[in-house]
Amino acid sequence: MSVRQSLLAILDRGDCYGSQLRAEYLRRTGAAVNVGQVYTTLERLERDGLVENRGADDEGRVLWGATAAGRAEARAWLAAASLADRRDEVALRIALALTLPGADIPGLLAAQRAAVREALAAPVPEDENMDAVSRAVLAAARRARLEADLRFLDEVERLAGEAVPFDLSDERPRRGRPVRSAG
């Protein structure tokens, strides 16, 4: 999830100072964000004309607010669909292992299954600072993804029977780092 878009969506609700934004993000998502990242993001959002400095509150903290363009972007982001299309390290590692002669595929799949089952069995940590509905949504998403991971591993086990490991290619790329002279 985009911290940038999330902070913008929170600012659509009203002006906030940096630490307040950090606390709201945690309360609403259960995910921690570094306060330095919040301020860096605010500076970029300001540069892009999506937020503006609204002065200071009674305690001297700088308040930030969404501009009209920022509110429009936040609302468009919230209304849009998104897919979890991030780099899948587990799938990449398994795909690589399937191509490597001598890789212990059954061992790798067993270790991955054990880790997923352990995660499914572990209680979800309670965060009293987080909204109960948000916490339930995140717990349901976690459980669904872990259950999907188990189905994925079953599918990989089936596909692994078709895998043919191979050695390095004899074809060499035309470019590469030149050898440094020892001079």
N, C-alpha and C positions, 0 to 999 in steps of 0.2 A: 504494500500500500504506500502511496506517495505521501510522505510527511508534508511536502509542500502543499499539495491539494488539501490534505486534512487540516492543516493550520488555516488555510484560506477558508475552508468550510466552517471552522469554528469561529473565525473572525466575522463571518457572515451573520452570526448571531449577535455580535456586539464587540465593542472595543476591548482589547486585552493587553496586558503587558507580558513580556517574555516568559517569566516564570509561571504566570497564570495560564498562558497558552500551553506550556509544558504539562502543568497539572491537569488541565482539561483534556489534553490528548491522552494522558495516562488513564484518567477517569472514564473516558469514553471507549478506549480501545484495549486497555490493559497492557499496552506496549510502552516501554520507557523510551524517551528520546532525550538526548543530551541537550542541556540548556544552550550550549554553544551552537549546536545545530539549529536550534530554534532561532537564535539571533542571526545566524548566517542566512537562514532561509528567509527571515523577515527582510534582511537587506536586499536579497535577490528579488523578492516579491515587490519591494519598493522600487528597485531599479526597473522592473518590468511594468510598473504602473498599476499593480494589483492591490497594493496596500499603501497606506500613508501614515506618517507620524501624526498623531492627533494631540500632541502635547503631553503634559505630565498629569498624573493624578495627584491627590492631596498629599501623598507620601513621596512625590518626586519621581515616580516610576513612569517611564515612557510608555504611552498607550499607542497601540496600533489598531487601525481599522481598515476594513476592506473598502476599496473604491468600487464604483459601479461596475467597472470591468472585472474587478476581483470577485464581486458577488455573482456576476454572470458566469464567470469561469467555474466558481465553486459549485453553483447549481447545475451547470452542464455536466461537471464531473460526477456529481452525486446521482444524476439521472442516467448516466451512460453505463453500459455493461462493460465488464472487464473479465478477462480470463487469467487464471494463474498460469501465465505463460513464461514464467521466469526460468532461468537456467536450472535444470533438474540435475543436481550433482549425483544423486543416487543412480538415476537412469544412465547418465554419462559414464559413471564408474563401471556399472554392470556391462554396458555396451562395449567399453574398452576391454574389460576382462574376458568377454566372450571371444575377442579376436586374438588374445594372447595365448600362445601354446603353453600348457602347463598351469594355467590359472585354475585355482580351486573354486570352480563355479558353485558346486553344491555347498561348500563351506561358506562362500560369500552370501549365497541366498539364505542359508540357515542363520547366519549371524544377523542379516538384515531382518529376517522374520522375527527372530528373538527380540531384537531392539524394538520393532513395531509392537509386538505383543506386550512387552514390558511397558511401553509408553501408553498403550491402551489400558493396562491394568492400574497404572499409577493414578492417584487422585489428582484432579486438576486443582492447582493452588488457588485458594480463595483470596481475593483482593478486596478488602472492605472499602477501599477507595473507589472501586469501579462500580458502575451502574449494574444492577442485577440482570437486566434484560441483555445488555451488551455482553456480560460475562457468560450468560447461557448461550447466546449466539456463537461466541468464540469457542466455547466448549463443544457445541454441536458440530461446528466446522472442523475442529481438531479431530474429533471422533470419526467423522465421515471421511476425512482425508486419510487417517490411519487405517480405517477399514478398506478404503480404496487401495492403499499401499499393499495390503495383504493380497487383494485380488490381482494387483499388478504383478506381485512376485509369483503368484500362481501362473500367470500368463508368461512371464519371463522363463519360468521353469519349463514350460511347454516349448517355447521358442528356442531354448538353449539346446535342445536335441537337434536342431537344424543348423546350429552354429558350427562353422569350420574355422578354427584359429589359423592365423597365417603369420609368416615372418615379415621382416622389413622388405619393402619393395626394392627391386634393382633399379628402378627409375629414380633418378636424382633430380630435385628441383634445380632450375637454372641459377637461382640466386642463393646466396648464403653469406655468412659473415666471413670476410677475408681473414687469413692467418696474419697475426701481428708479427712484425719482424722483431727479433730479439736485440735490436740495436739501440 
